[in-house]
Amino acid sequence: MEFYDLKLRTKVQIPKSDVTKTIITMKNGQVRHAFRGKTSDGRILNKFCSKADWDAMDVPVEES
């Protein structure tokens, strides 16, 4: 799966085995769906997506 790495300022590929999905609730109550990927050096990258994409992806849900 492709993520954008802000530190390196480039797109990186993260294997599906290192990706989880999560729901983020903003301060104003808005709910956002996102994928979280872990880089080889341990940093977490977020990729916001639609609910349909979130439901379609078969990866574990991160407990928050």
Biopython code that builds the backbone (N, CA, C, O; Angstrom):
import numpy as np
from Bio.PDB.StructureBuilder import StructureBuilder

atoms = [
    (1, "MET", "N", (0.842, -1.165, 0.000)),
    (1, "MET", "CA", (0.000, 0.000, 0.000)),
    (1, "MET", "C", (0.895, 1.239, 0.000)),
    (1, "MET", "O", (1.955, 1.254, 0.626)),
    (2, "GLU", "N", (0.457, 2.261, -0.702)),
    (2, "GLU", "CA", (1.265, 3.470, -0.850)),
    (2, "GLU", "C", (0.862, 4.520, 0.188)),
    (2, "GLU", "O", (-0.319, 4.821, 0.356)),
    (3, "PHE", "N", (1.857, 5.070, 0.876)),
    (3, "PHE", "CA", (1.690, 6.149, 1.850)),
    (3, "PHE", "C", (2.623, 7.286, 1.465)),
    (3, "PHE", "O", (3.611, 7.082, 0.759)),
    (4, "TYR", "N", (2.298, 8.486, 1.935)),
    (4, "TYR", "CA", (3.199, 9.616, 1.737)),
    (4, "TYR", "C", (3.957, 9.848, 3.037)),
    (4, "TYR", "O", (3.347, 10.051, 4.086)),
    (5, "ASP", "N", (5.264, 9.819, 2.972)),
    (5, "ASP", "CA", (6.123, 10.019, 4.135)),
    (5, "ASP", "C", (6.507, 11.492, 4.217)),
    (5, "ASP", "O", (7.260, 11.992, 3.382)),
    (6, "LEU", "N", (5.985, 12.183, 5.226)),
    (6, "LEU", "CA", (6.258, 13.617, 5.365)),
    (6, "LEU", "C", (7.723, 13.899, 5.687)),
    (6, "LEU", "O", (8.274, 14.905, 5.241)),
    (7, "LYS", "N", (8.351, 13.020, 6.455)),
    (7, "LYS", "CA", (9.747, 13.235, 6.827)),
    (7, "LYS", "C", (10.663, 13.125, 5.605)),
    (7, "LYS", "O", (11.567, 13.942, 5.426)),
    (8, "LEU", "N", (10.427, 12.118, 4.773)),
    (8, "LEU", "CA", (11.253, 11.918, 3.586)),
    (8, "LEU", "C", (10.742, 12.683, 2.376)),
    (8, "LEU", "O", (11.444, 12.799, 1.371)),
    (9, "ARG", "N", (9.509, 13.213, 2.467)),
    (9, "ARG", "CA", (8.852, 13.949, 1.391)),
    (9, "ARG", "C", (8.784, 13.143, 0.096)),
    (9, "ARG", "O", (9.102, 13.630, -0.989)),
    (10, "THR", "N", (8.358, 11.892, 0.255)),
    (10, "THR", "CA", (8.211, 11.012, -0.894)),
    (10, "THR", "C", (7.167, 9.950, -0.591)),
    (10, "THR", "O", (6.811, 9.731, 0.567)),
    (11, "LYS", "N", (6.679, 9.290, -1.636)),
    (11, "LYS", "CA", (5.748, 8.189, -1.457)),
    (11, "LYS", "C", (6.538, 6.926, -1.161)),
    (11, "LYS", "O", (7.587, 6.681, -1.757)),
    (12, "VAL", "N", (6.023, 6.126, -0.231)),
    (12, "VAL", "CA", (6.682, 4.875, 0.141)),
    (12, "VAL", "C", (5.665, 3.737, 0.071)),
    (12, "VAL", "O", (4.469, 3.942, 0.280)),
    (13, "GLN", "N", (6.156, 2.551, -0.224)),
    (13, "GLN", "CA", (5.328, 1.348, -0.248)),
    (13, "GLN", "C", (5.488, 0.622, 1.088)),
    (13, "GLN", "O", (6.604, 0.365, 1.540)),
    (14, "ILE", "N", (4.351, 0.296, 1.709)),
    (14, "ILE", "CA", (4.365, -0.439, 2.963)),
    (14, "ILE", "C", (3.595, -1.735, 2.734)),
    (14, "ILE", "O", (2.483, -1.700, 2.207)),
    (15, "PRO", "N", (4.163, -2.881, 3.120)),
    (15, "PRO", "CA", (3.467, -4.146, 2.908)),
    (15, "PRO", "C", (2.148, -4.202, 3.676)),
    (15, "PRO", "O", (2.014, -3.620, 4.752)),
    (16, "LYS", "N", (1.182, -4.908, 3.104)),
    (16, "LYS", "CA", (-0.152, -5.007, 3.702)),
    (16, "LYS", "C", (-0.083, -5.605, 5.108)),
    (16, "LYS", "O", (-0.952, -5.326, 5.935)),
    (17, "SER", "N", (0.919, -6.411, 5.388)),
    (17, "SER", "CA", (1.061, -7.025, 6.708)),
    (17, "SER", "C", (1.378, -5.990, 7.791)),
    (17, "SER", "O", (1.165, -6.253, 8.975)),
    (18, "ASP", "N", (1.885, -4.813, 7.397)),
    (18, "ASP", "CA", (2.227, -3.756, 8.352)),
    (18, "ASP", "C", (1.183, -2.644, 8.376)),
    (18, "ASP", "O", (1.447, -1.563, 8.904)),
    (19, "VAL", "N", (-0.009, -2.894, 7.807)),
    (19, "VAL", "CA", (-1.055, -1.880, 7.733)),
    (19, "VAL", "C", (-2.228, -2.290, 8.611)),
    (19, "VAL", "O", (-2.639, -3.451, 8.612)),
    (20, "THR", "N", (-2.769, -1.319, 9.365)),
    (20, "THR", "CA", (-3.997, -1.516, 10.130)),
    (20, "THR", "C", (-4.964, -0.414, 9.750)),
    (20, "THR", "O", (-4.568, 0.575, 9.133)),
    (21, "LYS", "N", (-6.234, -0.576, 10.114)),
    (21, "LYS", "CA", (-7.196, 0.491, 9.864)),
    (21, "LYS", "C", (-7.725, 0.994, 11.190)),
    (21, "LYS", "O", (-7.838, 0.242, 12.158)),
    (22, "THR", "N", (-8.051, 2.287, 11.221)),
    (22, "THR", "CA", (-8.473, 2.928, 12.456)),
    (22, "THR", "C", (-9.526, 3.986, 12.169)),
    (22, "THR", "O", (-9.651, 4.461, 11.040)),
    (23, "ILE", "N", (-10.275, 4.348, 13.191)),
    (23, "ILE", "CA", (-11.246, 5.434, 13.105)),
    (23, "ILE", "C", (-10.760, 6.538, 14.024)),
    (23, "ILE", "O", (-10.482, 6.300, 15.199)),
    (24, "ILE", "N", (-10.659, 7.746, 13.489)),
    (24, "ILE", "CA", (-10.180, 8.895, 14.242)),
    (24, "ILE", "C", (-11.338, 9.868, 14.421)),
    (24, "ILE", "O", (-11.977, 10.262, 13.446)),
    (25, "THR", "N", (-11.612, 10.259, 15.674)),
    (25, "THR", "CA", (-12.660, 11.229, 15.955)),
    (25, "THR", "C", (-12.006, 12.568, 16.257)),
    (25, "THR", "O", (-11.182, 12.676, 17.165)),
    (26, "MET", "N", (-12.377, 13.586, 15.489)),
    (26, "MET", "CA", (-11.820, 14.925, 15.660)),
    (26, "MET", "C", (-12.485, 15.627, 16.844)),
    (26, "MET", "O", (-13.482, 15.142, 17.377)),
    (27, "LYS", "N", (-11.933, 16.764, 17.251)),
    (27, "LYS", "CA", (-12.477, 17.526, 18.379)),
    (27, "LYS", "C", (-13.901, 18.002, 18.136)),
    (27, "LYS", "O", (-14.695, 18.110, 19.071)),
    (28, "ASN", "N", (-14.225, 18.288, 16.868)),
    (28, "ASN", "CA", (-15.568, 18.772, 16.559)),
    (28, "ASN", "C", (-16.565, 17.635, 16.366)),
    (28, "ASN", "O", (-17.713, 17.885, 15.999)),
    (29, "GLY", "N", (-16.155, 16.396, 16.604)),
    (29, "GLY", "CA", (-17.034, 15.249, 16.502)),
    (29, "GLY", "C", (-17.016, 14.562, 15.153)),
    (29, "GLY", "O", (-17.671, 13.534, 14.978)),
    (30, "GLN", "N", (-16.277, 15.108, 14.191)),
    (30, "GLN", "CA", (-16.191, 14.509, 12.869)),
    (30, "GLN", "C", (-15.424, 13.189, 12.948)),
    (30, "GLN", "O", (-14.411, 13.090, 13.640)),
    (31, "VAL", "N", (-15.913, 12.189, 12.241)),
    (31, "VAL", "CA", (-15.279, 10.874, 12.225)),
    (31, "VAL", "C", (-14.531, 10.703, 10.908)),
    (31, "VAL", "O", (-15.089, 10.929, 9.834)),
    (32, "ARG", "N", (-13.256, 10.301, 10.996)),
    (32, "ARG", "CA", (-12.420, 10.081, 9.813)),
    (32, "ARG", "C", (-11.950, 8.636, 9.827)),
    (32, "ARG", "O", (-11.639, 8.087, 10.884)),
    (33, "HIS", "N", (-11.899, 8.028, 8.664)),
    (33, "HIS", "CA", (-11.401, 6.664, 8.506)),
    (33, "HIS", "C", (-9.991, 6.751, 7.922)),
    (33, "HIS", "O", (-9.722, 7.559, 7.033)),
    (34, "ALA", "N", (-9.103, 5.911, 8.434)),
    (34, "ALA", "CA", (-7.713, 5.985, 7.985)),
    (34, "ALA", "C", (-7.041, 4.623, 8.053)),
    (34, "ALA", "O", (-7.449, 3.731, 8.797)),
    (35, "PHE", "N", (-5.994, 4.501, 7.248)),
    (35, "PHE", "CA", (-5.095, 3.354, 7.328)),
    (35, "PHE", "C", (-3.824, 3.826, 8.006)),
    (35, "PHE", "O", (-3.386, 4.958, 7.800)),
    (36, "ARG", "N", (-3.229, 2.957, 8.816)),
    (36, "ARG", "CA", (-1.967, 3.271, 9.471)),
    (36, "ARG", "C", (-0.936, 2.238, 9.053)),
    (36, "ARG", "O", (-1.155, 1.031, 9.154)),
    (37, "GLY", "N", (0.181, 2.742, 8.585)),
    (37, "GLY", "CA", (1.268, 1.865, 8.177)),
    (37, "GLY", "C", (2.501, 2.134, 9.016)),
    (37, "GLY", "O", (2.742, 3.265, 9.439)),
    (38, "LYS", "N", (3.282, 1.090, 9.254)),
    (38, "LYS", "CA", (4.494, 1.227, 10.051)),
    (38, "LYS", "C", (5.697, 1.064, 9.140)),
    (38, "LYS", "O", (5.824, 0.061, 8.438)),
    (39, "THR", "N", (6.584, 2.060, 9.156)),
    (39, "THR", "CA", (7.784, 2.010, 8.321)),
    (39, "THR", "C", (8.817, 1.061, 8.933)),
    (39, "THR", "O", (8.663, 0.607, 10.067)),
    (40, "SER", "N", (9.848, 0.777, 8.183)),
    (40, "SER", "CA", (10.889, -0.138, 8.667)),
    (40, "SER", "C", (11.635, 0.421, 9.870)),
    (40, "SER", "O", (12.176, -0.339, 10.673)),
    (41, "ASP", "N", (11.668, 1.772, 10.003)),
    (41, "ASP", "CA", (12.346, 2.367, 11.162)),
    (41, "ASP", "C", (11.381, 2.671, 12.307)),
    (41, "ASP", "O", (11.761, 3.347, 13.263)),
    (42, "GLY", "N", (10.128, 2.180, 12.229)),
    (42, "GLY", "CA", (9.198, 2.259, 13.356)),
    (42, "GLY", "C", (8.259, 3.448, 13.378)),
    (42, "GLY", "O", (7.456, 3.571, 14.303)),
    (43, "ARG", "N", (8.334, 4.328, 12.390)),
    (43, "ARG", "CA", (7.430, 5.484, 12.365)),
    (43, "ARG", "C", (6.064, 5.076, 11.841)),
    (43, "ARG", "O", (5.950, 4.148, 11.040)),
    (44, "ILE", "N", (5.022, 5.773, 12.297)),
    (44, "ILE", "CA", (3.648, 5.505, 11.881)),
    (44, "ILE", "C", (3.233, 6.541, 10.838)),
    (44, "ILE", "O", (3.408, 7.743, 11.036)),
    (45, "LEU", "N", (2.676, 6.054, 9.720)),
    (45, "LEU", "CA", (2.170, 6.928, 8.668)),
    (45, "LEU", "C", (0.666, 6.733, 8.558)),
    (45, "LEU", "O", (0.185, 5.601, 8.622)),
    (46, "ASN", "N", (-0.085, 7.818, 8.394)),
    (46, "ASN", "CA", (-1.533, 7.758, 8.246)),
    (46, "ASN", "C", (-1.922, 8.082, 6.817)),
    (46, "ASN", "O", (-1.285, 8.893, 6.146)),
    (47, "LYS", "N", (-2.983, 7.429, 6.368)),
    (47, "LYS", "CA", (-3.553, 7.706, 5.056)),
    (47, "LYS", "C", (-5.072, 7.727, 5.219)),
    (47, "LYS", "O", (-5.690, 6.689, 5.455)),
    (48, "PHE", "N", (-5.670, 8.911, 5.091)),
    (48, "PHE", "CA", (-7.111, 9.034, 5.224)),
    (48, "PHE", "C", (-7.788, 8.479, 3.977)),
    (48, "PHE", "O", (-7.251, 8.569, 2.873)),
    (49, "CYS", "N", (-8.978, 7.902, 4.167)),
    (49, "CYS", "CA", (-9.685, 7.258, 3.064)),
    (49, "CYS", "C", (-11.188, 7.385, 3.264)),
    (49, "CYS", "O", (-11.654, 7.877, 4.291)),
    (50, "SER", "N", (-11.930, 6.935, 2.271)),
    (50, "SER", "CA", (-13.387, 6.940, 2.377)),
    (50, "SER", "C", (-13.842, 5.723, 3.188)),
    (50, "SER", "O", (-13.088, 4.766, 3.362)),
    (51, "LYS", "N", (-15.072, 5.771, 3.679)),
    (51, "LYS", "CA", (-15.627, 4.647, 4.438)),
    (51, "LYS", "C", (-15.707, 3.404, 3.555)),
    (51, "LYS", "O", (-15.476, 2.294, 4.033)),
    (52, "ALA", "N", (-16.032, 3.577, 2.275)),
    (52, "ALA", "CA", (-16.128, 2.439, 1.353)),
    (52, "ALA", "C", (-14.772, 1.758, 1.185)),
    (52, "ALA", "O", (-14.697, 0.529, 1.208)),
    (53, "ASP", "N", (-13.694, 2.537, 1.014)),
    (53, "ASP", "CA", (-12.346, 1.966, 0.905)),
    (53, "ASP", "C", (-11.938, 1.284, 2.209)),
    (53, "ASP", "O", (-11.313, 0.223, 2.202)),
    (54, "TRP", "N", (-12.306, 1.913, 3.334)),
    (54, "TRP", "CA", (-11.985, 1.376, 4.657)),
    (54, "TRP", "C", (-12.653, 0.016, 4.857)),
    (54, "TRP", "O", (-12.028, -0.925, 5.344)),
    (55, "ASP", "N", (-13.940, -0.078, 4.475)),
    (55, "ASP", "CA", (-14.677, -1.337, 4.609)),
    (55, "ASP", "C", (-14.148, -2.411, 3.673)),
    (55, "ASP", "O", (-14.145, -3.590, 4.027)),
    (56, "ALA", "N", (-13.700, -2.021, 2.479)),
    (56, "ALA", "CA", (-13.263, -2.984, 1.482)),
    (56, "ALA", "C", (-11.905, -3.617, 1.810)),
    (56, "ALA", "O", (-11.636, -4.747, 1.402)),
    (57, "MET", "N", (-11.060, -2.902, 2.536)),
    (57, "MET", "CA", (-9.712, -3.402, 2.829)),
    (57, "MET", "C", (-9.763, -4.447, 3.942)),
    (57, "MET", "O", (-10.362, -4.218, 4.992)),
    (58, "ASP", "N", (-9.137, -5.578, 3.705)),
    (58, "ASP", "CA", (-9.138, -6.683, 4.651)),
    (58, "ASP", "C", (-7.851, -6.673, 5.480)),
    (58, "ASP", "O", (-6.953, -7.486, 5.265)),
    (59, "VAL", "N", (-7.781, -5.739, 6.428)),
    (59, "VAL", "CA", (-6.665, -5.656, 7.374)),
    (59, "VAL", "C", (-7.245, -5.509, 8.769)),
    (59, "VAL", "O", (-8.402, -5.112, 8.902)),
    (60, "PRO", "N", (-6.478, -5.817, 9.824)),
    (60, "PRO", "CA", (-7.018, -5.726, 11.190)),
    (60, "PRO", "C", (-7.351, -4.285, 11.588)),
    (60, "PRO", "O", (-6.727, -3.332, 11.120)),
    (61, "VAL", "N", (-8.345, -4.156, 12.459)),
    (61, "VAL", "CA", (-8.741, -2.848, 12.989)),
    (61, "VAL", "C", (-7.918, -2.572, 14.230)),
    (61, "VAL", "O", (-7.818, -3.411, 15.124)),
    (62, "GLU", "N", (-7.323, -1.377, 14.277)),
    (62, "GLU", "CA", (-6.500, -0.969, 15.418)),
    (62, "GLU", "C", (-7.416, -0.549, 16.562)),
    (62, "GLU", "O", (-8.357, 0.218, 16.359)),
    (63, "GLU", "N", (-7.147, -1.041, 17.742)),
    (63, "GLU", "CA", (-7.913, -0.642, 18.922)),
    (63, "GLU", "C", (-7.369, 0.673, 19.460)),
    (63, "GLU", "O", (-6.166, 0.818, 19.676)),
    (64, "SER", "N", (-8.269, 1.630, 19.673)),
    (64, "SER", "CA", (-7.789, 2.945, 20.157)),
    (64, "SER", "C", (-8.306, 3.265, 21.520)),
    (64, "SER", "O", (-7.998, 4.325, 22.065)),
]
sb = StructureBuilder()
sb.init_structure("model")
sb.init_model(0)
sb.init_chain("A")
sb.init_seg("    ")
for serial, (resi, resn, name, xyz) in enumerate(atoms, 1):
    if name == "N":
        sb.init_residue(resn, " ", resi, " ")
    sb.init_atom(name, np.array(xyz, "f"), 0.0, 1.0, " ", f" {name:<3s}", serial, name[0])
structure = sb.get_structure()
